[in-house]
């Protein structure tokens, strides 16, 4: 998985915001060429660290500042005695400003510079210095062919600042993108490095702030925060006089015929994540299985919404949707929940019925759509959601005045106040059924223990992803229930029950 080192900062920026930081640093007295030299030195150090026995470098350079970084890295490698070639995909005569100075530096070091052609041979370490963060539309020729050649070469690949073809703002592939083993990025982390398609192309991520003035960074606007062990909301420790009544009562509603396992996974997750009490409203035929699996839960066999009314007055948080179905039974229970003045987590079929406008979302809700559900809620295609996941998360939060967890690679948490958080942890083994049910129960338990909705969503997503990363080390065959003990352990490590 990418991002194996967690010494990265938490602030995430758009490409425009990073360009603004760059301009502020230059205005404050650091010449642009000096920043370019710092970026080249940072890249060179990362290359040597990653591939300590290498001695050959092929740089593919475009004609912007990204190419300037590449030419300077080539000059550094030449001075170190490496065999070096630059393949210029962008015509060197088009280089301007600092990038032109960098080209001159490479020429003065007698770096071999050739015009790239489709038959050009790539050797040693391949350095992508083609397009950078300024790319707006789809990758065009000859860059698309150059990227295809990099991806087919079978050699170690490093990218300068961002893999060429990856959108710095959204994490979308702009037609085609370099698949890097290592990406060295500068000044500010780009949001697009952490969501969407990024995990497939970024490789290990190394960050260097180029000795930027911390005050300039502190005062600059950001797009999002990256969730990490150092940037997480935490549950307060429990006093010795604690009792179950202090930590909420979660009611989980769902499990129509054929879907009983989903609501049981959610209930087990809520129980193991610290909710004081857990109740389950499900089909009567699922009651024996629920009591056998979770004897600590109170289970109500429910045939109609009327049976919920007394219970709704006693609980503090609702989790609605796992296994709910969209038949009459599920619709009636969801309608009852929607009229209850309680904090709620809506998942799965609750979201599908919300998208069909069969019900209105109450206040103080967290919704947990995957991209397909998000598309239905926004009246667009799944591809359109995935093309700009941050925009989709913000749009959902605004439309429903809710905290939104947009699931998927690089899960996003958006708040109605405009806040956005990104969780890039996880594991491919998590591509299995039931994990959303576990997440919904976990969110409900954190709400029940007194966390604010945005904080509960952030902590839940981080715990869930990291439990998956931990359990995913065993490979394929991960079961959703495998995450629950790992979540409990991680929660205790992050927020000990007792000081």
N, C-alpha and C positions, 0 to 999 in steps of 0.2 A: 504494500500500500504506500501511497505518497505521504509526504510530510512526516517522516519518521522521527525527526527531531522536533522537540517542542520548546525550543528557545526562541520562538518567533513572537513578535509583538501581537497585541490583540486588535489594534485599530486596523480597519480595512478601508481602502479608498477606491474611488473610481479612477479611470485613466485620466480624466480631466483634473481631478483633485491632485493626483500625483504630478501632473504637469504644472499645476499651480504651486505645489511645494517646490518643484525644481526652479520655477521662476522666482519664488521668494528667496531661495538660497542664493541664487545668482544676484538678485537685487541687494541682498544683505552682504555681498562682498566676495562670494566664492565664484570664481570664473567657471563658465560652463565647461571649458576644456579640462579644468581641474576635476570637476565632478565626473567627467567621462573617464579620465585617467584612474580615478578611485574605483569606478565601476569595473574597469578592465583589470585592475590589480585584484579586486575582490573575486572576479570570475577566474582569474588565473590561479589564485590560491585554492579556490574550490575545486578546480580541475585537478591540480596536483594532489590535493587531499583525497579526492575520489578515486583517482587512477595513478597511484604513486609510481608505478613502473612504466608508464607511458612515455613515449618520446617522439610522437608524431601527431600533427594537428592539421585538420582540414577545416577551414573557416568558410562558410557560405554567407556572403555579405550582400545586403540590399543597398539602398542608397539614402537611408535616413540616419538618425543618431544611433539606432541599434547597430547599423553597419559600422559606425565609428567605433563603438565598443569592440566589435569584432576585429577591426584592423589593429587596435591597440593591444588586444590579447595576442594577436598574431605576432606583433613586434616583441612582446614580452617572451613568448615561446621561442622566437628566433634567438633572442639574447641568451636564453637558457640552453641553447644548443639543440633544440628540437628540430626535426624536419617539419617545415611549415609551408602550407600553400593556402592562399585565399582564392576561392572561386567566386568571382563577382557576378552575381545574378542581376544586380542593378549596375548600370553603366557607371564606372568610377568618375567620369567627367561630370555626372549629375550631382555629386556630393557637394554639400555647401557647409559653410561655417565650421563648427567643431569637428564634424564628420570628415570634412576635407582635410583639416589639420591632422586628424588621425590617419588618414590615408597617406599623407605626406610622411608621417612618422614611420609607417610600415615600409614605405618605399625606401626611406633613408636607412632602414635596417636590412635592406636587400631581401625583403620577404617576396617570395614568388607569388605574383598576382596574375591570374588568368581569367578570361571570360568563361563563365560556366556554360556548358552545353550538356545535353541529355546523356551523352556518352562519357562525360567527365568522371574520372575514378575518384571515389572517396576513400581516404586512408586514415588510419589511426583514430584519434578522437575527432568526432565531427561536432563543430560548434555552429549552432543556428544563430546567426546574426542577420536575419532576413527582414523581418517586418515590425517587430516590437509591438507596443501598445497602441499605436496610432491607427491601426487598421479599422476601417469602419464597415466596409461591405465584404462580400465574399472574396476569397483569395482568387486572384486572376493569374493568368500566364504571364511570364514564365515561372512565377513563384509556385504555382500549384504543382508543376512538374518537378521543380527543385525539392519541394517538400516530399513528394512521392518518392523521389530518389533517396532522400535521407531516411525515410521510413522503411525502405526496402534494403538498405545497405547492410544491416546486421551488425553495425559497429556501435560502440558507445556513443551516445548523443547527449550533448549539453545545450541548453538554451540560454540566451542572454535576455534577462528581464522577464520574458514570457515566451512559451513555445509559439512560434509563428503560426497564425491561424486560429489561435484561441482568443475569444473576446475577453478583454480585461475586465469588462463590467458585468458580464452575464455568465461566463464560463461556457458559452456556446461555441461549438466548432464552426468557423466561418467557411464552410465547405470542406476544408481539409486542414489538418494541423500537424505540426511536428510532434512526434511521440518521443519525448525526452526522457533520459534516465536521471538527469539532473537539471534543475532550473535555478539560476542565480538571479535574484530580483533585488531591486534597489529602492532606497528612499522611503517608500511606503508600500505595504502589501496591497495587491490588487484583489478586489472582491472576487473577480472571475477565476482566480487561482484556487478557489475553495468550494465551488459548487458546479452543478451541471456536469459537463464532460471533462472537467479539469482533472479529476482523479485518474483518467485514462492516459493523460498526456504530460502531466507535470513532472512525474518522477519525484525524486527527493528534492525538497525545496530548501534553498539556502538564502538567507536574507542579510543584506548589508545596508545600513542607513546612510552610508557614505559620509559619516561624521556630521550629519545634519544637526543644526542647532536645535536642541530639544524644545526650546521655547517656540520655535516656528512650528514644530510638529504638534505641540500641545494646543496651539491656538487654531490649527487648521480644521476645517470641517471634515467629517468622515462619513462613509456610507454605511458601515456596519461594524460589529464587534465579532471577533473570532472567539468561540467558546474554548477554553482551555482550563487545565487544572488551576491555573493562577487567576482566571477570570470566570468565576462561577458564583451565582448566589448560593447561600448555604442555609441549611436548617439550623436553628438554634439548638444548643444542648438541652437535654431534658433535666429538670430539677429532680432531686431524689423523691419528692412528694408527687411525682407524676401519676396520673391514672388515665384509663382509656377515654374518659369523657373529655379530656383536654386535647385530643388529637383527631377529632372529627369522626364522622360517621358517613361512609361512602356507600351510596346505593348504586349498584350497577344494573342496568336494564338492557336485556337482550336475550339472544339464544332462542330463536324460533325453531321449529322442527327442522332437524338436519344441521343446525348450526350451534348446538349446545356447547361445543368445546370453546368457541370464541369467548363467550361471556365468563366461562370458568377460568380461562387464561387471564382475563382482565381482573377478575376477582382475586385470584391467587397473587397477581402482581401487586394489587392494591394492599392486600394483607401484608405481604412481605416487604413492602416499601414504607410501612410504618403507620398506616391508618389505624386510628383507635378502634373502630368497629367497621365491619363490612357486611352489607346486606346485598342479596342478589334477587332480582325479580326476573323469573324466566318461566318457560313452559313447565307445566306440572310434571311431565315425563322426565325432565332433566333434574328434578329435585334429588332423587336417590344418588345419582352420579355426583352432584354437587356436594352433598353431605359426605359422601365417601371420600371425595378428593379434598374438600376444604371444610372439615367439621367445625372450624372456628367461625365460619360465615353463617349468617342467618339467611335462610333461603325460603323465598315465598313463591310457591307455585301460582302463576298468574294467568288467568284466562281473559281478563278484561281490565281496562284502565281503572275501573271503580275500585278494584282491590288495592290499587296503589295509594289511594288518597290519604289514608291514615298514616302510612309509612312516610309519605313525602313531608309530613309535618314533623317527623322525628329526625330526619337526616340533615347533613350539612352540605354535601356535595353529591352531584349526580354524574355518572358516566353512562352515556346513552349511545347505543349503536352496534357494539360488537355482536354479530350474529342476529341482529334485529330483524332482518328481512324487510321487504316492502309490501307485504300483504296486510290485510286488515288488522291483524293482531299487532304488528309492529307500528302501524300508523296510529292506532289508538293509544298505545303506550307513549309514543313520541309526543303526541298531542298533549297528553297529561304532563309530561316532563316540561314541555315548552311553556306551560302556564305556571310552573312552580318557580317562586322567586328565590332560586338557589344558584350558586356558582355551578357551572356545568361543563363537561367535556363531551363534545359530539364527535363521533367517529363513524366510519363505514356507512351503513345504510341510512343512518340519521342524516348524513351529508347528502346522500342521493335524494332523499325525500325533501331536504332543504332546497336542493337545486331545482327540483320539480315544483317548488313553491307550494308544497302541500302543508307547510308549517313555517312559522316565523321563529328565528333564533332569539332567545331571550338575552337579556343583558348579562354581563360578567361571564361570557363563555370563552372556551378554548376550542377551536376546531382543528382537526388533524388530518387534512386531506393528503392523499398521494396525488401525483400529477394528473391522473385521469379524473379523480374526483374534483380537483381544483379546476380542471377544464370545464366540467359540467357546471360548477358553481359560477364560473365567469362567462359561460356561454361562448367558449372558444375551443380550439382543438388542443389535444395534449401536446402536440408539437409546438404550438404557440406558447403554451405555458413553459415548456422546457427551453424555448428560445430566449426567454428572459425571466428566469425564476425569481429574482429579486422583485421585479415589477409585478409579477403575478401575486407574490406573497403580500406586497403592500396593497395591491388592489383588493384582495380578499379581506384584508384587515379593515380597510376603509369601507368596503361595501357592507360588511356585517358588524362593524364596530366590535370586533373580537380579536383576541390573540390567535394568531394562525401559526400552526406548525406545518410547513410545506415539506413533506417527506421526500426522500430520494437521496441520491449522492450529493453530499453537501446540504443537509437539511437546513431550512431557514425558519427562523422564528421572527414573526413580524407583529408589532404592537400598534394599536390605533393611534398612539402618540408619535408614530414614525420610526420608532426604534427597530433595528434589524440585527439579529444575531445569526451566526453561521456555525454549524457543527460539521467539521470535515472528517471526523473519525468514523470508524465502522469497518466492515469487512465484507467481501463478496459472498461469504457463506451466509450472510444475513438475508439473501434473496430467497426467502422461504415463507410459507404461510404462518400467520399468527403473531408475527412480531408487532404489528400495529395494535393488536389487542393488548399485548403486554405493555406497550407504551401508553395506551389510554388509561389503563388501571394505575400505572405509575404516576401519571399526571394528576389523576384524581386523588391519589394518596397524598401527594405533596400539597395540593390545594387544601385538603382536609387538615393538614398540619399547620396551616396558617400562612403559607406562602402566597404572595401576590401572583396573579395569573401569568404575567410575562416571566417572572423569576421561576415559577414552577415549571413552565414550559421549557425554559432554557436548561434548568438542572435535569429535568426528565430526559430531554433529548440527549444531553451529554452522557448521562448514566447509561442510557439504553445503547447508544453507539459504542461506548467504551466497553460495556459488557459484551456486546457483539464482537468487538475486536479481540477481546480476551478469549472468548469461547470459540471464535472463528479460527484460532490457531490450529485447531484439530482438523480443519478442513470442511469439506462438504458433509452434509447430513446434520447440520445444526438444527435443533428443534427450538421453537420459540420458548418453551418452558426452561431450556438450558440457561436462558438469560436471567431468570428470576433470582437464583442464589448469587449470581455474579453482581447483579444490581444491588442486592442487599449489602454485599461486601464493599462495593465501591462507595455506596452511600455512607457507610460507617467510616470509611477512610476519609471521605471528604468532609463529613459533618458528624463527628462522634456523638453518640447518644448521650454520653456522660463525659464531662470535662475531665 
